[in-house]
Amino acid sequence: MGSMLTISQLAHYAGVSVRAVRHYHAKGLLPEPARDHSGYRRYDAAAAVALIKIRILAESGVPLARVQELLLADEAEFTEAVAGIDRQLRARIRTLEHHRQRIAQLAAGDSLALPSQAVAYLADLRAAGVPERMVRAERDAWILVAAQLPEQMPTYMQLKQQQIADPSVQQLYQDLAQVIDWAADDPRLPPVVDRLAAQFETVPEAAWEDDALPDDLAALLDAVFLDSVPAARRILELLEERGWTGWTKLRRVQRTRQERGDRA
């Protein structure tokens, strides 16, 4: 490599830029040699070796202040420090591998943040001909539920898979997929809500009582419905007229005796 090197040659041999060499000079990591009679700084082989060490340590994530300490350490201290850096790098690699696996799961879509039962349920929705926009909406809702109530997911999914096997429920999904684009005053809304209310009546009373969905989570899911569907508030009003309140966490409307008498 020759007896003496210019700064450009030094940078080339060490695999860094000339700017990096000057930066290491400024930080005091690499001694700056005196200029020769021609006014150029000349570097020897020891400088190249030191610069390579600096580059490797810096690329490994070692702070520059720590790099300087390591360069001044004796062999035993340096070996121990390098072993520590190796452990840190291995930990970073494991973390990066985990991130790679999660990124790879993005390609799978549904399985990113959902248990297998929920993925199977979403597949059943698609098989039943439910429009993809409705499937995606359900997926996002169940992601929220699964994050908060993972232990309840098998029960929820068992109930949902039973429901989607019912042709009337499949028709409701088709109706709701159209309702998403309807205005609040669309005359087609009441018949759809009639079918919704009738479907709710088929669910055993105990299912409503056992619903463990927290009120705050239900409110969050309701907000998504209200913000994304123009007719959402009108749908809730029509449902309440038919004896149901809520959306994500449905309940029978509790009426006073006088109200029940007026309706009799």
C-alpha positions as CSV (number, residue, x, y, z in Angstrom):
1,M,0.0,0.0,0.0
2,G,3.0,2.3,0.0
3,S,4.9,3.9,2.8
4,M,2.8,7.0,3.2
5,L,-0.8,7.8,2.2
6,T,-2.7,11.0,1.2
7,I,-6.0,11.6,3.0
8,S,-7.8,10.4,-0.1
9,Q,-5.8,7.1,-0.2
10,L,-6.3,6.6,3.5
11,A,-10.1,7.1,3.1
12,H,-10.1,4.6,0.2
13,Y,-8.2,1.9,2.1
14,A,-10.4,2.3,5.2
15,G,-13.7,2.4,3.3
16,V,-14.8,5.9,4.4
17,S,-15.1,9.3,2.9
18,V,-12.5,12.1,3.2
19,R,-15.2,14.0,5.1
20,A,-15.4,11.2,7.6
21,V,-11.6,11.3,8.1
22,R,-11.8,15.0,8.8
23,H,-14.7,14.4,11.2
24,Y,-12.7,11.8,13.1
25,H,-9.8,14.3,13.3
26,A,-12.2,16.9,14.7
27,K,-13.5,14.5,17.4
28,G,-9.9,13.5,18.4
29,L,-10.3,9.9,17.4
30,L,-7.6,9.9,14.7
31,P,-4.5,11.9,15.2
32,E,-3.9,14.5,12.5
33,P,-0.3,14.2,11.1
34,A,1.9,17.1,10.4
35,R,2.1,18.4,6.8
36,D,5.1,17.4,4.7
37,H,7.3,19.8,2.8
38,S,4.7,20.0,0.0
39,G,2.0,21.0,2.4
40,Y,0.1,17.6,2.3
41,R,-0.8,15.5,5.3
42,R,0.7,12.0,5.0
43,Y,-0.6,8.9,6.8
44,D,1.1,5.7,7.7
45,A,-0.2,2.1,7.9
46,A,-1.0,2.5,11.6
47,A,-3.4,5.4,10.8
48,A,-5.1,3.2,8.2
49,V,-5.5,0.4,10.8
50,A,-6.8,2.8,13.4
51,L,-9.3,4.3,10.9
52,I,-10.6,0.8,10.0
53,K,-11.2,0.1,13.7
54,I,-13.0,3.4,14.1
55,R,-15.2,2.7,11.1
56,I,-16.1,-0.8,12.3
57,L,-16.9,0.3,15.8
58,A,-19.0,3.3,14.6
59,E,-20.9,1.1,12.1
60,S,-21.7,-1.3,14.9
61,G,-23.5,1.5,16.7
62,V,-20.8,2.3,19.3
63,P,-21.0,6.0,20.2
64,L,-17.9,8.0,19.2
65,A,-17.1,8.9,22.8
66,R,-17.0,5.2,23.5
67,V,-14.9,4.5,20.4
68,Q,-12.2,6.8,21.7
69,E,-12.2,4.9,25.0
70,L,-11.9,1.6,23.3
71,L,-9.0,2.7,21.1
72,L,-7.1,3.6,24.2
73,A,-7.9,0.4,26.1
74,D,-5.5,-2.4,26.6
75,E,-6.0,-5.7,24.9
76,A,-8.0,-7.4,27.7
77,E,-10.3,-4.4,28.1
78,F,-10.8,-4.2,24.3
79,T,-11.6,-7.9,24.0
80,E,-14.2,-7.6,26.8
81,A,-15.7,-4.5,25.3
82,V,-16.0,-6.1,21.9
83,A,-17.7,-9.1,23.4
84,G,-20.3,-6.8,25.0
85,I,-20.8,-5.1,21.6
86,D,-21.3,-8.5,20.0
87,R,-24.0,-9.3,22.6
88,Q,-25.8,-6.0,21.9
89,L,-25.6,-6.7,18.1
90,R,-27.1,-10.1,18.6
91,A,-29.9,-8.6,20.6
92,R,-30.5,-6.1,17.8
93,I,-30.5,-8.8,15.2
94,R,-33.2,-10.7,17.2
95,T,-35.3,-7.6,17.4
96,L,-34.8,-6.9,13.7
97,E,-35.8,-10.6,12.9
98,H,-38.9,-10.1,14.9
99,H,-39.7,-7.0,13.0
100,R,-39.1,-8.8,9.7
101,Q,-41.5,-11.5,10.7
102,R,-44.2,-8.9,11.6
103,I,-43.6,-7.1,8.3
104,A,-43.9,-10.5,6.4
105,Q,-47.2,-11.0,8.2
106,L,-48.5,-7.8,6.6
107,A,-48.6,-9.7,3.3
108,A,-51.0,-12.1,5.0
109,G,-53.3,-9.3,6.0
110,D,-55.8,-10.7,8.4
111,S,-53.3,-12.8,10.4
112,L,-51.2,-9.7,11.4
113,A,-53.0,-9.0,14.6
114,L,-55.8,-11.7,14.8
115,P,-55.9,-15.2,16.2
116,S,-56.6,-18.1,13.9
117,Q,-60.3,-18.3,14.8
118,A,-60.8,-14.8,13.6
119,V,-58.9,-15.4,10.4
120,A,-61.1,-18.4,9.8
121,Y,-64.2,-16.4,10.4
122,L,-63.1,-13.7,8.0
123,A,-62.5,-16.4,5.4
124,D,-66.1,-17.6,6.1
125,L,-67.4,-14.1,5.4
126,R,-65.6,-14.0,2.1
127,A,-66.9,-17.5,1.2
128,A,-70.4,-16.3,2.0
129,G,-70.0,-13.6,-0.6
130,V,-69.8,-10.7,1.9
131,P,-68.2,-7.7,0.1
132,E,-64.6,-7.1,0.8
133,R,-65.2,-3.6,2.2
134,M,-67.4,-5.2,4.9
135,V,-64.8,-7.9,5.6
136,R,-62.1,-5.3,6.1
137,A,-64.4,-3.3,8.4
138,E,-65.0,-6.4,10.5
139,R,-61.3,-7.2,10.5
140,D,-60.4,-3.8,11.9
141,A,-63.0,-4.0,14.6
142,W,-61.9,-7.5,15.7
143,I,-58.3,-6.3,15.8
144,L,-59.3,-3.8,18.5
145,V,-61.3,-6.4,20.4
146,A,-58.5,-9.0,20.2
147,A,-56.0,-6.5,21.6
148,Q,-58.2,-5.8,24.6
149,L,-60.0,-9.2,25.2
150,P,-57.9,-12.0,23.7
151,E,-59.4,-14.5,26.1
152,Q,-62.9,-13.8,24.8
153,M,-62.1,-14.2,21.1
154,P,-62.8,-17.9,20.9
155,T,-66.3,-17.4,22.3
156,Y,-67.0,-14.4,20.0
157,M,-65.8,-16.2,17.0
158,Q,-67.8,-19.3,17.7
159,L,-71.0,-17.2,17.9
160,K,-70.1,-15.2,14.7
161,Q,-69.3,-18.4,12.7
162,Q,-72.7,-19.8,13.7
163,Q,-74.4,-16.6,12.6
164,I,-72.7,-16.3,9.2
165,A,-73.8,-19.8,8.4
166,D,-77.4,-18.4,8.4
167,P,-78.5,-17.2,5.0
168,S,-80.6,-14.4,6.5
169,V,-77.4,-13.1,8.2
170,Q,-75.6,-13.3,4.9
171,Q,-78.3,-11.2,3.3
172,L,-78.0,-8.7,6.1
173,Y,-74.3,-8.2,5.3
174,Q,-75.2,-7.6,1.7
175,D,-77.8,-5.0,2.8
176,L,-75.3,-3.3,5.1
177,A,-72.7,-3.2,2.4
178,Q,-75.1,-1.0,0.4
179,V,-76.3,1.0,3.4
180,I,-72.7,2.4,3.8
181,D,-73.3,4.7,0.8
182,W,-76.9,5.7,1.6
183,A,-78.0,9.1,2.8
184,A,-79.7,9.3,6.2
185,D,-83.1,10.1,4.5
186,D,-82.9,7.1,2.1
187,P,-86.4,5.4,2.1
188,R,-84.7,2.0,1.8
189,L,-83.4,2.3,5.4
190,P,-86.4,1.3,7.4
191,P,-86.9,-2.1,5.7
192,V,-83.2,-2.9,6.3
193,V,-83.4,-1.9,9.9
194,D,-86.6,-4.1,10.2
195,R,-84.5,-7.1,9.1
196,L,-81.7,-6.1,11.5
197,A,-84.1,-6.0,14.4
198,A,-85.7,-9.2,13.5
199,Q,-82.3,-10.9,13.3
200,F,-81.4,-9.5,16.8
201,E,-84.5,-11.2,18.1
202,T,-83.2,-14.6,17.1
203,V,-80.1,-14.2,19.4
204,P,-80.7,-15.8,22.8
205,E,-81.2,-13.3,25.7
206,A,-78.3,-14.8,27.6
207,A,-75.9,-13.8,24.8
208,W,-76.7,-10.1,25.3
209,E,-76.3,-10.4,29.1
210,D,-73.0,-12.3,28.9
211,D,-71.4,-9.7,26.5
212,A,-68.1,-8.8,28.3
213,L,-67.2,-6.0,25.8
214,P,-66.1,-3.0,27.9
215,D,-68.2,0.1,27.5
216,D,-65.2,2.2,26.4
217,L,-64.2,-0.3,23.7
218,A,-67.8,-0.5,22.5
219,A,-67.9,3.3,22.3
220,L,-64.7,3.3,20.2
221,L,-66.1,0.8,17.8
222,D,-69.4,2.7,17.6
223,A,-67.5,5.9,16.8
224,V,-65.9,4.2,13.8
225,F,-69.4,3.3,12.6
226,L,-70.8,6.8,13.2
227,D,-67.9,8.5,11.5
228,S,-67.8,6.3,8.4
229,V,-71.4,5.7,7.6
230,P,-73.5,8.7,6.7
231,A,-76.8,7.1,7.8
232,A,-75.4,5.6,11.0
233,R,-77.2,7.9,13.4
234,R,-80.5,7.4,11.5
235,I,-80.0,3.6,11.7
236,L,-79.5,3.8,15.5
237,E,-82.6,6.0,15.8
238,L,-84.7,3.4,13.8
239,L,-83.3,0.6,15.9
240,E,-84.2,2.3,19.1
241,E,-87.8,2.7,17.8
242,R,-87.8,-1.1,17.3
243,G,-86.6,-1.8,20.8
244,W,-82.8,-1.9,20.5
245,T,-80.1,0.6,21.7
246,G,-76.4,0.7,20.8
247,W,-74.6,-0.8,17.9
248,T,-71.4,-2.7,18.9
249,K,-72.9,-3.5,22.3
250,L,-76.6,-4.0,21.6
251,R,-79.1,-3.9,24.4
252,R,-82.9,-4.1,24.5
253,V,-84.4,-0.7,25.2
254,Q,-85.5,-0.4,28.9
255,R,-88.9,1.4,28.8
256,T,-91.0,2.7,31.6
257,R,-94.3,1.1,32.4
258,Q,-96.1,4.2,31.1
259,E,-94.2,3.9,27.8
260,R,-95.0,0.2,27.5
261,G,-98.6,1.0,28.2
262,D,-98.7,3.8,25.5
263,R,-97.4,1.3,23.0
264,A,-99.9,-1.4,24.0
